[in-house]
Amino acid sequence: MQAKKAAALREAWGEKPCEHPALAKEYASGVRTGDYVCTQCGAKLTFRQRTELLESRRS
């Protein structure tokens, strides 16, 4: 997902809670940033945060 689209999602979503049901790799100008974004709310997660989120779902 492009960083601009993720930023627009974050702005539209506001401060509502989100369980981040799906994550996508983040791109800026066609280049991978190394971060992930929630496809629902636009929240940005690092690789470590993504890993922790996925691990918490398995428990």
CHARMM internal coordinates of N, CA and C (Angstrom, degrees):
IC EDIT
DIST 1 N 1 CA 1.4424
DIST 1 CA 1 C 1.5301
ANGL 1 N 1 CA 1 C 107.95
DIST 1 C 2 N 1.2910
ANGL 1 CA 1 C 2 N 116.15
DIHE 1 N 1 CA 1 C 2 N 139.21
DIST 2 N 2 CA 1.4575
ANGL 1 C 2 N 2 CA 121.32
DIHE 1 CA 1 C 2 N 2 CA 178.54
DIST 2 CA 2 C 1.5329
ANGL 2 N 2 CA 2 C 110.46
DIHE 1 C 2 N 2 CA 2 C -70.03
DIST 2 C 3 N 1.3192
ANGL 2 CA 2 C 3 N 116.40
DIHE 2 N 2 CA 2 C 3 N 143.18
DIST 3 N 3 CA 1.4636
ANGL 2 C 3 N 3 CA 122.42
DIHE 2 CA 2 C 3 N 3 CA -178.40
DIST 3 CA 3 C 1.5337
ANGL 3 N 3 CA 3 C 111.29
DIHE 2 C 3 N 3 CA 3 C -58.44
DIST 3 C 4 N 1.3221
ANGL 3 CA 3 C 4 N 117.70
DIHE 3 N 3 CA 3 C 4 N -36.60
DIST 4 N 4 CA 1.4705
ANGL 3 C 4 N 4 CA 120.88
DIHE 3 CA 3 C 4 N 4 CA 179.67
DIST 4 CA 4 C 1.5255
ANGL 4 N 4 CA 4 C 111.06
DIHE 3 C 4 N 4 CA 4 C -64.26
DIST 4 C 5 N 1.3267
ANGL 4 CA 4 C 5 N 116.32
DIHE 4 N 4 CA 4 C 5 N -41.07
DIST 5 N 5 CA 1.4648
ANGL 4 C 5 N 5 CA 120.25
DIHE 4 CA 4 C 5 N 5 CA 179.22
DIST 5 CA 5 C 1.5276
ANGL 5 N 5 CA 5 C 110.05
DIHE 4 C 5 N 5 CA 5 C -66.19
DIST 5 C 6 N 1.3232
ANGL 5 CA 5 C 6 N 117.00
DIHE 5 N 5 CA 5 C 6 N -40.23
DIST 6 N 6 CA 1.4639
ANGL 5 C 6 N 6 CA 121.04
DIHE 5 CA 5 C 6 N 6 CA 178.45
DIST 6 CA 6 C 1.5248
ANGL 6 N 6 CA 6 C 110.59
DIHE 5 C 6 N 6 CA 6 C -63.11
DIST 6 C 7 N 1.3223
ANGL 6 CA 6 C 7 N 117.10
DIHE 6 N 6 CA 6 C 7 N -41.08
DIST 7 N 7 CA 1.4629
ANGL 6 C 7 N 7 CA 121.21
DIHE 6 CA 6 C 7 N 7 CA 178.81
DIST 7 CA 7 C 1.5259
ANGL 7 N 7 CA 7 C 110.49
DIHE 6 C 7 N 7 CA 7 C -63.52
DIST 7 C 8 N 1.3165
ANGL 7 CA 7 C 8 N 117.03
DIHE 7 N 7 CA 7 C 8 N -39.89
DIST 8 N 8 CA 1.4650
ANGL 7 C 8 N 8 CA 120.70
DIHE 7 CA 7 C 8 N 8 CA 177.97
DIST 8 CA 8 C 1.5294
ANGL 8 N 8 CA 8 C 110.60
DIHE 7 C 8 N 8 CA 8 C -65.04
DIST 8 C 9 N 1.3314
ANGL 8 CA 8 C 9 N 117.06
DIHE 8 N 8 CA 8 C 9 N -39.88
DIST 9 N 9 CA 1.4646
ANGL 8 C 9 N 9 CA 120.87
DIHE 8 CA 8 C 9 N 9 CA 177.43
DIST 9 CA 9 C 1.5257
ANGL 9 N 9 CA 9 C 110.74
DIHE 8 C 9 N 9 CA 9 C -62.88
DIST 9 C 10 N 1.3401
ANGL 9 CA 9 C 10 N 116.75
DIHE 9 N 9 CA 9 C 10 N -44.42
DIST 10 N 10 CA 1.4731
ANGL 9 C 10 N 10 CA 120.63
DIHE 9 CA 9 C 10 N 10 CA 179.16
DIST 10 CA 10 C 1.5197
ANGL 10 N 10 CA 10 C 110.75
DIHE 9 C 10 N 10 CA 10 C -59.25
DIST 10 C 11 N 1.3135
ANGL 10 CA 10 C 11 N 116.42
DIHE 10 N 10 CA 10 C 11 N -43.90
DIST 11 N 11 CA 1.4638
ANGL 10 C 11 N 11 CA 120.41
DIHE 10 CA 10 C 11 N 11 CA -179.16
DIST 11 CA 11 C 1.5241
ANGL 11 N 11 CA 11 C 111.08
DIHE 10 C 11 N 11 CA 11 C -64.87
DIST 11 C 12 N 1.3208
ANGL 11 CA 11 C 12 N 116.73
DIHE 11 N 11 CA 11 C 12 N -43.08
DIST 12 N 12 CA 1.4642
ANGL 11 C 12 N 12 CA 120.74
DIHE 11 CA 11 C 12 N 12 CA -179.29
DIST 12 CA 12 C 1.5284
ANGL 12 N 12 CA 12 C 111.10
DIHE 11 C 12 N 12 CA 12 C -69.69
DIST 12 C 13 N 1.3300
ANGL 12 CA 12 C 13 N 117.70
DIHE 12 N 12 CA 12 C 13 N -35.19
DIST 13 N 13 CA 1.4619
ANGL 12 C 13 N 13 CA 121.88
DIHE 12 CA 12 C 13 N 13 CA -176.93
DIST 13 CA 13 C 1.5288
ANGL 13 N 13 CA 13 C 111.72
DIHE 12 C 13 N 13 CA 13 C -71.99
DIST 13 C 14 N 1.3129
ANGL 13 CA 13 C 14 N 117.02
DIHE 13 N 13 CA 13 C 14 N -38.80
DIST 14 N 14 CA 1.4635
ANGL 13 C 14 N 14 CA 120.40
DIHE 13 CA 13 C 14 N 14 CA -179.59
DIST 14 CA 14 C 1.5155
ANGL 14 N 14 CA 14 C 111.77
DIHE 13 C 14 N 14 CA 14 C 76.06
DIST 14 C 15 N 1.3277
ANGL 14 CA 14 C 15 N 115.49
DIHE 14 N 14 CA 14 C 15 N -143.97
DIST 15 N 15 CA 1.4728
ANGL 14 C 15 N 15 CA 121.86
DIHE 14 CA 14 C 15 N 15 CA -174.91
DIST 15 CA 15 C 1.5248
ANGL 15 N 15 CA 15 C 113.56
DIHE 14 C 15 N 15 CA 15 C -99.11
DIST 15 C 16 N 1.3287
ANGL 15 CA 15 C 16 N 117.34
DIHE 15 N 15 CA 15 C 16 N 11.69
DIST 16 N 16 CA 1.4688
ANGL 15 C 16 N 16 CA 119.96
DIHE 15 CA 15 C 16 N 16 CA 179.79
DIST 16 CA 16 C 1.5208
ANGL 16 N 16 CA 16 C 109.86
DIHE 15 C 16 N 16 CA 16 C -64.55
DIST 16 C 17 N 1.3243
ANGL 16 CA 16 C 17 N 116.80
DIHE 16 N 16 CA 16 C 17 N 148.24
DIST 17 N 17 CA 1.4681
ANGL 16 C 17 N 17 CA 119.22
DIHE 16 CA 16 C 17 N 17 CA 177.31
DIST 17 CA 17 C 1.5289
ANGL 17 N 17 CA 17 C 110.85
DIHE 16 C 17 N 17 CA 17 C -69.57
DIST 17 C 18 N 1.3132
ANGL 17 CA 17 C 18 N 115.87
DIHE 17 N 17 CA 17 C 18 N 152.13
DIST 18 N 18 CA 1.4600
ANGL 17 C 18 N 18 CA 121.55
DIHE 17 CA 17 C 18 N 18 CA 179.30
DIST 18 CA 18 C 1.5206
ANGL 18 N 18 CA 18 C 107.98
DIHE 17 C 18 N 18 CA 18 C -147.11
DIST 18 C 19 N 1.3200
ANGL 18 CA 18 C 19 N 116.83
DIHE 18 N 18 CA 18 C 19 N 138.65
DIST 19 N 19 CA 1.4634
ANGL 18 C 19 N 19 CA 121.47
DIHE 18 CA 18 C 19 N 19 CA 178.72
DIST 19 CA 19 C 1.5259
ANGL 19 N 19 CA 19 C 111.82
DIHE 18 C 19 N 19 CA 19 C -91.43
DIST 19 C 20 N 1.3210
ANGL 19 CA 19 C 20 N 117.78
DIHE 19 N 19 CA 19 C 20 N 3.25
DIST 20 N 20 CA 1.4637
ANGL 19 C 20 N 20 CA 124.13
DIHE 19 CA 19 C 20 N 20 CA 179.18
DIST 20 CA 20 C 1.5370
ANGL 20 N 20 CA 20 C 111.03
DIHE 19 C 20 N 20 CA 20 C 51.67
DIST 20 C 21 N 1.3417
ANGL 20 CA 20 C 21 N 116.38
DIHE 20 N 20 CA 20 C 21 N 67.05
DIST 21 N 21 CA 1.4618
ANGL 20 C 21 N 21 CA 120.35
DIHE 20 CA 20 C 21 N 21 CA -175.26
DIST 21 CA 21 C 1.5281
ANGL 21 N 21 CA 21 C 114.18
DIHE 20 C 21 N 21 CA 21 C -66.30
DIST 21 C 22 N 1.3227
ANGL 21 CA 21 C 22 N 117.58
DIHE 21 N 21 CA 21 C 22 N -26.63
DIST 22 N 22 CA 1.4711
ANGL 21 C 22 N 22 CA 120.31
DIHE 21 CA 21 C 22 N 22 CA 179.48
DIST 22 CA 22 C 1.5257
ANGL 22 N 22 CA 22 C 109.27
DIHE 21 C 22 N 22 CA 22 C -144.28
DIST 22 C 23 N 1.3201
ANGL 22 CA 22 C 23 N 115.60
DIHE 22 N 22 CA 22 C 23 N 138.62
DIST 23 N 23 CA 1.4599
ANGL 22 C 23 N 23 CA 120.87
DIHE 22 CA 22 C 23 N 23 CA -179.70
DIST 23 CA 23 C 1.5225
ANGL 23 N 23 CA 23 C 109.32
DIHE 22 C 23 N 23 CA 23 C -119.79
DIST 23 C 24 N 1.3277
ANGL 23 CA 23 C 24 N 114.97
DIHE 23 N 23 CA 23 C 24 N 146.65
DIST 24 N 24 CA 1.4614
ANGL 23 C 24 N 24 CA 121.01
DIHE 23 CA 23 C 24 N 24 CA 178.22
DIST 24 CA 24 C 1.5198
ANGL 24 N 24 CA 24 C 108.96
DIHE 23 C 24 N 24 CA 24 C -129.79
DIST 24 C 25 N 1.3178
ANGL 24 CA 24 C 25 N 116.50
DIHE 24 N 24 CA 24 C 25 N 153.77
DIST 25 N 25 CA 1.4553
ANGL 24 C 25 N 25 CA 121.09
DIHE 24 CA 24 C 25 N 25 CA 175.73
DIST 25 CA 25 C 1.5313
ANGL 25 N 25 CA 25 C 107.96
DIHE 24 C 25 N 25 CA 25 C -67.70
DIST 25 C 26 N 1.3197
ANGL 25 CA 25 C 26 N 116.12
DIHE 25 N 25 CA 25 C 26 N 142.52
DIST 26 N 26 CA 1.4628
ANGL 25 C 26 N 26 CA 121.11
DIHE 25 CA 25 C 26 N 26 CA -179.46
DIST 26 CA 26 C 1.5277
ANGL 26 N 26 CA 26 C 110.00
DIHE 25 C 26 N 26 CA 26 C -95.84
DIST 26 C 27 N 1.3363
ANGL 26 CA 26 C 27 N 115.43
DIHE 26 N 26 CA 26 C 27 N 137.81
DIST 27 N 27 CA 1.4547
ANGL 26 C 27 N 27 CA 122.62
DIHE 26 CA 26 C 27 N 27 CA 178.29
DIST 27 CA 27 C 1.5209
ANGL 27 N 27 CA 27 C 109.28
DIHE 26 C 27 N 27 CA 27 C -126.59
DIST 27 C 28 N 1.3276
ANGL 27 CA 27 C 28 N 116.34
DIHE 27 N 27 CA 27 C 28 N 144.66
DIST 28 N 28 CA 1.4597
ANGL 27 C 28 N 28 CA 122.59
DIHE 27 CA 27 C 28 N 28 CA 173.75
DIST 28 CA 28 C 1.5227
ANGL 28 N 28 CA 28 C 106.45
DIHE 27 C 28 N 28 CA 28 C -131.30
DIST 28 C 29 N 1.3064
ANGL 28 CA 28 C 29 N 116.55
DIHE 28 N 28 CA 28 C 29 N 120.12
DIST 29 N 29 CA 1.4775
ANGL 28 C 29 N 29 CA 122.05
DIHE 28 CA 28 C 29 N 29 CA -177.63
DIST 29 CA 29 C 1.5195
ANGL 29 N 29 CA 29 C 111.45
DIHE 28 C 29 N 29 CA 29 C 55.52
DIST 29 C 30 N 1.3282
ANGL 29 CA 29 C 30 N 116.38
DIHE 29 N 29 CA 29 C 30 N 37.95
DIST 30 N 30 CA 1.4553
ANGL 29 C 30 N 30 CA 121.61
DIHE 29 CA 29 C 30 N 30 CA 177.17
DIST 30 CA 30 C 1.5152
ANGL 30 N 30 CA 30 C 115.36
DIHE 29 C 30 N 30 CA 30 C 79.08
DIST 30 C 31 N 1.3229
ANGL 30 CA 30 C 31 N 116.99
DIHE 30 N 30 CA 30 C 31 N 3.30
DIST 31 N 31 CA 1.4677
ANGL 30 C 31 N 31 CA 121.03
DIHE 30 CA 30 C 31 N 31 CA -179.03
DIST 31 CA 31 C 1.5190
ANGL 31 N 31 CA 31 C 109.37
DIHE 30 C 31 N 31 CA 31 C -114.04
DIST 31 C 32 N 1.3341
ANGL 31 CA 31 C 32 N 115.79
DIHE 31 N 31 CA 31 C 32 N 134.64
DIST 32 N 32 CA 1.4597
ANGL 31 C 32 N 32 CA 121.17
DIHE 31 CA 31 C 32 N 32 CA 179.20
DIST 32 CA 32 C 1.5230
ANGL 32 N 32 CA 32 C 111.32
DIHE 31 C 32 N 32 CA 32 C -63.47
DIST 32 C 33 N 1.3326
ANGL 32 CA 32 C 33 N 117.20
DIHE 32 N 32 CA 32 C 33 N 133.59
DIST 33 N 33 CA 1.4674
ANGL 32 C 33 N 33 CA 120.94
DIHE 32 CA 32 C 33 N 33 CA -179.54
DIST 33 CA 33 C 1.5213
ANGL 33 N 33 CA 33 C 112.38
DIHE 32 C 33 N 33 CA 33 C -88.43
DIST 33 C 34 N 1.3325
ANGL 33 CA 33 C 34 N 117.31
DIHE 33 N 33 CA 33 C 34 N -19.42
DIST 34 N 34 CA 1.4637
ANGL 33 C 34 N 34 CA 121.31
DIHE 33 CA 33 C 34 N 34 CA -176.22
DIST 34 CA 34 C 1.5188
ANGL 34 N 34 CA 34 C 111.74
DIHE 33 C 34 N 34 CA 34 C 95.80
DIST 34 C 35 N 1.3242
ANGL 34 CA 34 C 35 N 117.68
DIHE 34 N 34 CA 34 C 35 N -7.52
DIST 35 N 35 CA 1.4605
ANGL 34 C 35 N 35 CA 121.98
DIHE 34 CA 34 C 35 N 35 CA 178.82
DIST 35 CA 35 C 1.5225
ANGL 35 N 35 CA 35 C 109.79
DIHE 34 C 35 N 35 CA 35 C -103.02
DIST 35 C 36 N 1.3272
ANGL 35 CA 35 C 36 N 114.51
DIHE 35 N 35 CA 35 C 36 N 171.85
DIST 36 N 36 CA 1.4623
ANGL 35 C 36 N 36 CA 122.54
DIHE 35 CA 35 C 36 N 36 CA 177.39
DIST 36 CA 36 C 1.5147
ANGL 36 N 36 CA 36 C 108.20
DIHE 35 C 36 N 36 CA 36 C -123.55
DIST 36 C 37 N 1.3223
ANGL 36 CA 36 C 37 N 116.78
DIHE 36 N 36 CA 36 C 37 N 153.88
DIST 37 N 37 CA 1.4615
ANGL 36 C 37 N 37 CA 120.75
DIHE 36 CA 36 C 37 N 37 CA 177.43
DIST 37 CA 37 C 1.5201
ANGL 37 N 37 CA 37 C 109.52
DIHE 36 C 37 N 37 CA 37 C -131.04
DIST 37 C 38 N 1.3228
ANGL 37 CA 37 C 38 N 114.65
DIHE 37 N 37 CA 37 C 38 N 146.36
DIST 38 N 38 CA 1.4618
ANGL 37 C 38 N 38 CA 121.07
DIHE 37 CA 37 C 38 N 38 CA 175.90
DIST 38 CA 38 C 1.5266
ANGL 38 N 38 CA 38 C 107.42
DIHE 37 C 38 N 38 CA 38 C -74.23
DIST 38 C 39 N 1.3169
ANGL 38 CA 38 C 39 N 116.33
DIHE 38 N 38 CA 38 C 39 N 131.03
DIST 39 N 39 CA 1.4583
ANGL 38 C 39 N 39 CA 119.90
DIHE 38 CA 38 C 39 N 39 CA -178.92
DIST 39 CA 39 C 1.5233
ANGL 39 N 39 CA 39 C 112.53
DIHE 38 C 39 N 39 CA 39 C -76.04
DIST 39 C 40 N 1.3267
ANGL 39 CA 39 C 40 N 116.67
DIHE 39 N 39 CA 39 C 40 N -11.28
DIST 40 N 40 CA 1.4613
ANGL 39 C 40 N 40 CA 120.56
DIHE 39 CA 39 C 40 N 40 CA 179.90
DIST 40 CA 40 C 1.5253
ANGL 40 N 40 CA 40 C 112.03
DIHE 39 C 40 N 40 CA 40 C -94.54
DIST 40 C 41 N 1.3469
ANGL 40 CA 40 C 41 N 117.50
DIHE 40 N 40 CA 40 C 41 N -48.66
DIST 41 N 41 CA 1.4657
ANGL 40 C 41 N 41 CA 120.16
DIHE 40 CA 40 C 41 N 41 CA -174.36
DIST 41 CA 41 C 1.5285
ANGL 41 N 41 CA 41 C 113.98
DIHE 40 C 41 N 41 CA 41 C -111.80
DIST 41 C 42 N 1.3417
ANGL 41 CA 41 C 42 N 117.11
DIHE 41 N 41 CA 41 C 42 N -11.20
DIST 42 N 42 CA 1.4560
ANGL 41 C 42 N 42 CA 120.88
DIHE 41 CA 41 C 42 N 42 CA 178.93
DIST 42 CA 42 C 1.5161
ANGL 42 N 42 CA 42 C 115.25
DIHE 41 C 42 N 42 CA 42 C 83.38
DIST 42 C 43 N 1.3319
ANGL 42 CA 42 C 43 N 118.38
DIHE 42 N 42 CA 42 C 43 N 5.41
DIST 43 N 43 CA 1.4691
ANGL 42 C 43 N 43 CA 120.96
DIHE 42 CA 42 C 43 N 43 CA -179.86
DIST 43 CA 43 C 1.5257
ANGL 43 N 43 CA 43 C 110.10
DIHE 42 C 43 N 43 CA 43 C -60.58
DIST 43 C 44 N 1.3260
ANGL 43 CA 43 C 44 N 115.83
DIHE 43 N 43 CA 43 C 44 N 140.18
DIST 44 N 44 CA 1.4593
ANGL 43 C 44 N 44 CA 121.94
DIHE 43 CA 43 C 44 N 44 CA 179.61
DIST 44 CA 44 C 1.5237
ANGL 44 N 44 CA 44 C 108.93
DIHE 43 C 44 N 44 CA 44 C -96.11
DIST 44 C 45 N 1.3410
ANGL 44 CA 44 C 45 N 115.91
DIHE 44 N 44 CA 44 C 45 N 131.43
DIST 45 N 45 CA 1.4512
ANGL 44 C 45 N 45 CA 121.86
DIHE 44 CA 44 C 45 N 45 CA 179.02
DIST 45 CA 45 C 1.5230
ANGL 45 N 45 CA 45 C 109.48
DIHE 44 C 45 N 45 CA 45 C -127.44
DIST 45 C 46 N 1.3148
ANGL 45 CA 45 C 46 N 115.61
DIHE 45 N 45 CA 45 C 46 N 142.02
DIST 46 N 46 CA 1.4600
ANGL 45 C 46 N 46 CA 120.15
DIHE 45 CA 45 C 46 N 46 CA 173.93
DIST 46 CA 46 C 1.5232
ANGL 46 N 46 CA 46 C 108.06
DIHE 45 C 46 N 46 CA 46 C -77.22
DIST 46 C 47 N 1.3187
ANGL 46 CA 46 C 47 N 116.40
DIHE 46 N 46 CA 46 C 47 N 170.50
DIST 47 N 47 CA 1.4579
ANGL 46 C 47 N 47 CA 120.68
DIHE 46 CA 46 C 47 N 47 CA 177.34
DIST 47 CA 47 C 1.5254
ANGL 47 N 47 CA 47 C 110.10
DIHE 46 C 47 N 47 CA 47 C -58.15
DIST 47 C 48 N 1.3280
ANGL 47 CA 47 C 48 N 116.45
DIHE 47 N 47 CA 47 C 48 N -41.70
DIST 48 N 48 CA 1.4739
ANGL 47 C 48 N 48 CA 120.82
DIHE 47 CA 47 C 48 N 48 CA -179.33
DIST 48 CA 48 C 1.5316
ANGL 48 N 48 CA 48 C 110.92
DIHE 47 C 48 N 48 CA 48 C -64.84
DIST 48 C 49 N 1.3372
ANGL 48 CA 48 C 49 N 117.47
DIHE 48 N 48 CA 48 C 49 N -44.10
DIST 49 N 49 CA 1.4628
ANGL 48 C 49 N 49 CA 120.62
DIHE 48 CA 48 C 49 N 49 CA 178.97
DIST 49 CA 49 C 1.5201
ANGL 49 N 49 CA 49 C 110.61
DIHE 48 C 49 N 49 CA 49 C -63.10
DIST 49 C 50 N 1.3221
ANGL 49 CA 49 C 50 N 116.83
DIHE 49 N 49 CA 49 C 50 N -39.18
DIST 50 N 50 CA 1.4674
ANGL 49 C 50 N 50 CA 121.56
DIHE 49 CA 49 C 50 N 50 CA 178.13
DIST 50 CA 50 C 1.5217
ANGL 50 N 50 CA 50 C 109.44
DIHE 49 C 50 N 50 CA 50 C -62.18
DIST 50 C 51 N 1.3188
ANGL 50 CA 50 C 51 N 117.02
DIHE 50 N 50 CA 50 C 51 N -45.85
DIST 51 N 51 CA 1.4606
ANGL 50 C 51 N 51 CA 121.89
DIHE 50 CA 50 C 51 N 51 CA -179.33
DIST 51 CA 51 C 1.5306
ANGL 51 N 51 CA 51 C 110.15
DIHE 50 C 51 N 51 CA 51 C -61.55
DIST 51 C 52 N 1.3234
ANGL 51 CA 51 C 52 N 117.01
DIHE 51 N 51 CA 51 C 52 N -44.62
DIST 52 N 52 CA 1.4719
ANGL 51 C 52 N 52 CA 120.88
DIHE 51 CA 51 C 52 N 52 CA 179.19
DIST 52 CA 52 C 1.5213
ANGL 52 N 52 CA 52 C 111.09
DIHE 51 C 52 N 52 CA 52 C -63.66
DIST 52 C 53 N 1.3174
ANGL 52 CA 52 C 53 N 117.72
DIHE 52 N 52 CA 52 C 53 N -39.85
DIST 53 N 53 CA 1.4659
ANGL 52 C 53 N 53 CA 121.63
DIHE 52 CA 52 C 53 N 53 CA 178.49
DIST 53 CA 53 C 1.5245
ANGL 53 N 53 CA 53 C 110.21
DIHE 52 C 53 N 53 CA 53 C -63.19
DIST 53 C 54 N 1.3163
ANGL 53 CA 53 C 54 N 117.31
DIHE 53 N 53 CA 53 C 54 N -46.47
DIST 54 N 54 CA 1.4561
ANGL 53 C 54 N 54 CA 121.01
DIHE 53 CA 53 C 54 N 54 CA -179.82
DIST 54 CA 54 C 1.5226
ANGL 54 N 54 CA 54 C 111.12
DIHE 53 C 54 N 54 CA 54 C -64.95
DIST 54 C 55 N 1.3224
ANGL 54 CA 54 C 55 N 117.87
DIHE 54 N 54 CA 54 C 55 N -39.39
DIST 55 N 55 CA 1.4689
ANGL 54 C 55 N 55 CA 121.64
DIHE 54 CA 54 C 55 N 55 CA 178.26
DIST 55 CA 55 C 1.5371
ANGL 55 N 55 CA 55 C 110.75
DIHE 54 C 55 N 55 CA 55 C -65.01
DIST 55 C 56 N 1.3225
ANGL 55 CA 55 C 56 N 117.37
DIHE 55 N 55 CA 55 C 56 N -39.35
DIST 56 N 56 CA 1.4636
ANGL 55 C 56 N 56 CA 120.47
DIHE 55 CA 55 C 56 N 56 CA -179.34
DIST 56 CA 56 C 1.5259
ANGL 56 N 56 CA 56 C 111.30
DIHE 55 C 56 N 56 CA 56 C -66.55
DIST 56 C 57 N 1.3176
ANGL 56 CA 56 C 57 N 117.16
DIHE 56 N 56 CA 56 C 57 N -27.89
DIST 57 N 57 CA 1.4638
ANGL 56 C 57 N 57 CA 120.62
DIHE 56 CA 56 C 57 N 57 CA 177.98
DIST 57 CA 57 C 1.5205
ANGL 57 N 57 CA 57 C 112.02
DIHE 56 C 57 N 57 CA 57 C -74.03
DIST 57 C 58 N 1.3084
ANGL 57 CA 57 C 58 N 117.04
DIHE 57 N 57 CA 57 C 58 N -25.66
DIST 58 N 58 CA 1.4749
ANGL 57 C 58 N 58 CA 121.53
DIHE 57 CA 57 C 58 N 58 CA -179.45
DIST 58 CA 58 C 1.5231
ANGL 58 N 58 CA 58 C 111.88
DIHE 57 C 58 N 58 CA 58 C -78.90
DIST 58 C 59 N 1.3238
ANGL 58 CA 58 C 59 N 116.70
DIHE 58 N 58 CA 58 C 59 N -21.06
DIST 59 N 59 CA 1.4748
ANGL 58 C 59 N 59 CA 120.72
DIHE 58 CA 58 C 59 N 59 CA -176.94
DIST 59 CA 59 C 1.4957
ANGL 59 N 59 CA 59 C 112.40
DIHE 58 C 59 N 59 CA 59 C -78.46
END
COOR INIT
IC SEED 1 N 1 CA 1 C
IC BUILD
